[in-house]
């Protein structure tokens, strides 16, 4: 795998993980706005939380 392919794969995994986390938060907190969901996803990924 070339360096570019590895980087592309890493980005795909990162953004895929964010999408999965956002979906889970929407399921857990149906009353949250999209802005609240995205803010929490941002916090989780910035601080390495689960």
PASEBA-1860 file (N, C-alpha, C; in nm, 3 decimals):
! residues 50
1> XXXXXXXX> 0.085/-0.118/0.000/0.000/0.000/0.000/0.090/0.124/0.000 ~ 0.060/0.216/-0.087/0.140/0.339/-0.092/0.105/0.430/0.025 ~ 0.187/0.530/0.045/0.160/0.627/0.152/0.028/0.698/0.131 ~ -0.001/0.733/0.006/-0.127/0.801/-0.025/-0.246/0.711/0.005 ~ -0.234/0.584/-0.025/-0.343/0.490/0.002/-0.364/0.474/0.152 ~ -0.255/0.468/0.226/-0.266/0.458/0.372/-0.333/0.581/0.431 ~ -0.294/0.697/0.381/-0.353/0.821/0.431/-0.502/0.826/0.397 ~ -0.538/0.788/0.276/-0.679/0.786/0.236/-0.758/0.690/0.325
9> XXXXXXXX> -0.702/0.574/0.353/-0.769/0.476/0.439/-0.786/0.531/0.581 ~ -0.684/0.598/0.632/-0.693/0.656/0.766/-0.803/0.762/0.772 ~ -0.811/0.847/0.671/-0.917/0.948/0.667/-1.055/0.883/0.660 ~ -1.067/0.779/0.579/-1.196/0.710/0.567/-1.237/0.649/0.701 ~ -1.143/0.589/0.772/-1.173/0.531/0.903/-1.213/0.640/1.003 ~ -1.139/0.750/1.003/-1.168/0.860/1.095/-1.308/0.916/1.072 ~ -1.339/0.953/0.948/-1.468/1.013/0.918/-1.581/0.912/0.931 ~ -1.553/0.786/0.901/-1.653/0.681/0.921/-1.685/0.665/1.070
17> XXXXXXXX> -1.582/0.671/1.153/-1.601/0.663/1.297/-1.685/0.778/1.351 ~ -1.660/0.896/1.297/-1.740/1.013/1.339/-1.886/0.996/1.300 ~ -1.911/0.941/1.181/-2.049/0.919/1.137/-2.120/0.817/1.226 ~ -2.049/0.710/1.262/-2.107/0.608/1.349/-2.137/0.667/1.486 ~ -2.044/0.745/1.540/-2.065/0.806/1.672/-2.184/0.902/1.668 ~ -2.195/0.981/1.561/-2.307/1.074/1.549/-2.439/0.998/1.542 ~ -2.442/0.890/1.468/-2.565/0.809/1.457/-2.604/0.754/1.595 ~ -2.506/0.709/1.669/-2.534/0.655/1.803/-2.585/0.764/1.897
25> XXXXXXXX> -2.525/0.882/1.890/-2.571/0.992/1.974/-2.714/1.034/1.938 ~ -2.745/1.034/1.809/-2.883/1.068/1.767/-2.981/0.966/1.822 ~ -2.940/0.840/1.826/-3.026/0.734/1.878/-3.044/0.750/2.030 ~ -2.936/0.782/2.098/-2.942/0.797/2.243/-3.012/0.926/2.286 ~ -3.004/1.030/2.203/-3.057/1.162/2.239/-3.142/1.217/2.124 ~ -3.259/1.159/2.103/-3.343/1.203/1.991/-3.389/1.349/2.003 ~ -3.381/1.405/2.122/-3.422/1.543/2.144/-3.313/1.644/2.110 ~ -3.189/1.598/2.085/-3.079/1.688/2.054/-3.090/1.740/1.911
33> XXXXXXXX> -3.051/1.864/1.892/-3.043/1.920/1.758/-2.919/1.864/1.688 ~ -2.914/1.881/1.557/-2.797/1.834/1.482/-2.671/1.908/1.528 ~ -2.686/2.034/1.562/-2.571/2.111/1.612/-2.519/2.052/1.743 ~ -2.609/2.010/1.831/-2.567/1.949/1.958/-2.496/1.816/1.932 ~ -2.549/1.737/1.841/-2.486/1.609/1.808/-2.345/1.633/1.756 ~ -2.331/1.725/1.660/-2.200/1.751/1.600/-2.102/1.809/1.701 ~ -2.150/1.891/1.791/-2.063/1.947/1.895/-2.012/1.836/1.987 ~ -2.099/1.745/2.023/-2.058/1.634/2.111/-1.961/1.541/2.040
41> XXXXXXXX> -1.985/1.513/1.913/-1.892/1.430/1.835/-1.755/1.498/1.832 ~ -1.754/1.627/1.810/-1.628/1.703/1.807/-1.554/1.690/1.940 ~ -1.627/1.706/2.050/-1.566/1.695/2.183/-1.510/1.555/2.205 ~ -1.586/1.455/2.168/-1.544/1.316/2.188/-1.415/1.288/2.112 ~ -1.408/1.330/1.987/-1.291/1.302/1.906/-1.171/1.390/1.944 ~ -1.196/1.508/1.995/-1.086/1.594/2.038/-1.020/1.541/2.163 ~ -1.098/1.479/2.251/-1.047/1.437/2.381/-1.033/1.286/2.396 ~ -1.057/1.213/2.290/-1.041/1.068/2.295/-1.138/0.999/2.388
49> XX> -1.261/1.050/2.396/-1.362/0.992/2.483/-1.440/0.884/2.410 ~ -1.520/0.810/2.482/-1.604/0.707/2.420/-1.750/0.744/2.431
END
